[in-house]
Amino acid sequence: MSAALDAWRAAGEAFDHRGHRIFYRRQGGAGGGPCLLLIHGFPTASWDWHRVWDGLAARFPTRVAADMIGFGFSAKPRPYPYAVADQADLHEALLERLGIGRVHVLAHDYGDTVAQELLARHEERRAQGQGGLELESVCFLNGGLFPEAHRATRAQRLMAGPLGPLLVRAFTRRAFGRALGAIFGPHIRPTEAELDDLWEIVTAGGGLRLAPQLLGYIEERRRHRERWVGALLRTAVPRRLVVGPEDPVSGVSLIERYRELVPGADVVELPGIGHYPQLEAPSAVVTAATGKGL
């Protein structure tokens, strides 16, 4: 573990979600200015945001980022009913615990889907005149907003299938590096030291063995498409897509589908960038996520 990752972990806090310890990072607090909720993707954790964390401070003095259950430094219970709705519950419970009732959202990958569920709940509460968590804006990075436009990697497809439990046992640090490097842009590759940190996060607490269960979100996206895509299309909450088009998973196909379906599509393309814009082009992500309209 690098000194930077160790410091990130040491600065974290924990809370209880359904009897399990959840790690989170917080800067600022209730009443400390606009709050940004950062929701990470699969298979990593809140560490994904470390390169943009400080840069976001001027616009968002309060920032909150959790390792979702099954990820990173949070608990990895087995058995457990891992589901997008439960991850949304986790974030709502954390924000309530912190006394935060209004948030802007920055989400990536699997986190995009969790954000869509939060957006669907927001719309339901508005329609029913109920109180609860208010979303002030949502900024999506590369992710599977539309299941028909998502191009899962071969490793993801295999691990999500019946052979998944066997395959994860043979998945090595070297294979992880190849898989992750393949979805970065062509000119910006993670260093070996960076990959070591990400591998540390993925494997912490036996996390790798949960990959087949966590990948159930791919099927969830298909099953709940009407709810999650519907919320994205109908909401009046300001939303922006910031995307690296070199991503083979959710790059050009996502951009095209988003512009086709989302009214007044607000899209910021980052040329030469792949699946992890917040790691590959942190300054550009900060600019886009704090820009006018959000």
N, C-alpha and C positions, 0 to 999 in steps of 0.2 A: 504494500500500500504506500503510495507516495505521501509526502508530507502534506501536500495540498488536500488530498482526499482525507487524510487522517484529521486535518484541521476542520474540514467540512463536517465530518462525523462528530468531532468533539464539540462543535458549536450547535449541534442539534438538540432537540427535545423529544419527548415521547408522550403519547397519550394512548388510552385504551380504546380499542374498537372491537366489540363483541368478544371481549376477554383476551385480546391479543395486542401486543405492544407495537405501536406504529411510530416510526421515526419521522420527524419533520424538521424543516428549517424555517425560522421566522425572523424577519427584520422589521422593527417597528411594532405597532400594535393598534388596537381599536382607537379611533380618533386621531391617529397619526398621519392622516392624509389618505389619498386614494390607495386602495389595496389591490394588489395583483396576485391572483392565484395561479400558480404555475403547475401544470399537470404533465408529468413525464410519459414516455412511451415504453413499449416493449423492446428489448428485455431488460432495460436498464433502470434508472431511478432518478431521484431529484438532482443527483450530481450532474446530470445532463445540462443543468442550468447554471453551472458555476461560472461559465465564461460571460454570461449576460447579467448575472446577479447584481453586481455593483453598478453596471451601466444603466440599469433600469431604475435606480434609486431616485434620480431627479424627478421623474414623472410619477413613480410609485414608491413613496417613502416606506409603505408597508408592503412586505412581500412574504408569501407563504408557499412552501413547496413540501409536499409529503412524499415519502416512498410508499406507494400503494401496497396493500397487503399482498404478500407473495413476491415482493420486489425489494431489492436493495438491502437496507439495514432494518427493514420492518420484519415482523413475524412471517413465517412461511408454514402455516399449519397444514397438516395432512391427517385426515381428509378435511376439505373445506369447500364450500360451494362458490368458487371464484366466479364472479359475474360483474359486468359493467355496472349494473344497478347498485351492487354492493359497494363498488369503488366510489360511486357518486354519493352514497350514504356516508361513506368514510369522510369525504371532503366536506359535506354539509355538517357532519358532527364536529369535525375539527374547527371549522369556522364559527360554529355556534359556541364551542368551548372558548374560543378566543374573543368572543363578543363582536364578531365581524358579520354584518348583515348585508353589505353591498360589496361586490367585487368586480373587477375586470379579470378576464381569463386569458392566459397564454398557454396553449396546449400543443402537444406533438404526438403523432403516431397513435398509439392506443389511447393516449390522453385526449385526442380529438373526439373519440367516441364517448369517453366519459363526459367531456364538455357538452356534447350533443344531448346526452341524457340530462345533464343539469339544465340545458337550455329548454328541453321538453318540459321539465318540471316547472321552470320559470313561466313558460307560456300557460301551463295548466293553472298555476296559481293566479296569474293575471286574469284569465278567463273566468275564474271562480271567485274573484275578489278576495283571495286569501293572502295573508302575509307569508313571509319566509325569505329565503335568500334571494337577493336581487342581483341580476347580472347586468352590468353597465356596458360591457363590450366583450367581444370574444375575438381573439386573434389565433387563427389556426396555422400551424406549420404542417409540413408534409405528413399525410396520414390518410386513412381509409374513410373519408367522409361519405363516399359513395361506394358501396361494395362492388358494383359493376365496373368501377374504374380502378380498383385495387389490384395490384399484381404481386401477390405474395411470393417470397423467394422460395426456391426449391427446398431449402432447409426448413422453412416454416411449414410448407405443405406436408413434408414428410413427418415432422415432429407433431403436427396436429392430427396425424392419422393413427391407425392402429399400431404401427411400429414405433411410435413416438417414445414410449418408455424405454425401449431397447436402444434407440438411437442416441438419446441424451447421455446414456452411460458411456458411449464411445466418443462423445463430442469433446474435443480437446481445445486448449488455449490456441493452438495453431489454427484449427478449423474455425474457431470463433473469429480470429483475426482476419482470415480470408473472407468470411461471410460478411463481416462488418465493413471491411475495406471495399467490397464490391458494390456497396450502396452509397459510398461517399462520391463526391464529384471527382472528375479525372485529374484535377490539379492539386487538390488538398486531401491528403491522406492522413489518417491518424498515425501517430508515432507508436513505436513499440511500448514506450512508457505509458502513453495514453491508453493503449489497448490493455495493458496490464491492469490499470485502474478499473476500466470497464469490466474486465474479466473478474476482478475482485468483487465488484458489485453484483454481477450476475450469479456468481457461485457462492456468495456469502450465505451461511446458514443452510447450505444444501439447495440453494434456489434453482439450480439448473434442472433438477429432477422435476420441478413444477412446470417446466415449459409446455409440455403437452396439455396440461389443464389450463394454463393461462392463455394459450393460443385458441381456446374456445371462443375468444372474442371475435374471431373471423366469422364463425357461423352465427354468432349473435348479431353481427352487423347485417347479415342477410335476413335473419328472422325478424329483426326489429327495424328494418329499413324504413317502413312507412312512418314510424314514430320519430326516428332520429333524423332522417332526411327531411321529413315534413317540418320538424321544428326549425331546422336550418333555413328552409325556404320561406316559412311564414313569419318568422319573428321580425320585430321592429328593432331588436337589439343591434347596435352597430357591430358589424363583423368584417373581418379582413382575412384573406388567405395570403400567407407569406411562404413562398415555395421555391425549393431548389429544383429546377427542371431536369437536372441530370440524374435524378433519383429513378431507378428502374422500377421501384415499388409503387410510388405515388408521386410521380413527377408530371410529365406532359399529359398523361391520361387524366390525372386529377385536375390540372389546369383547364383542360378542354371541357370536362364535365361540369366543373364549377361555373365556368363562364356560360355554359349552355343553360344551366338550371337556376342559378341564384340571381334573383332580380338585382340589377345594379351592381353586379359582381365587382368587388374591390379586391384586386389581385396584385400582389407585388412579387415579381419574378426576380430571382437572384441568379444571374447567369453563371454557369460553371459550378454551381453548388448542387449537392446531392441530398440525401435523405435527412441529414442532421444539420440544418442551417445554423442552429444555436451553437454548434461546435465548430462548424466550418467557416461561418461568416458572422461571428457574434455582434460586431458593430452594426452590420446591416440589419440584423434582427432587432437590435435595440432601437435603431432609427425607425424601422417599420412598425414595431409594437408600441411605440410611444408617439407616433405621428398624428397629425390632424385627422379627426374623424373617429378616433378611438378614445 
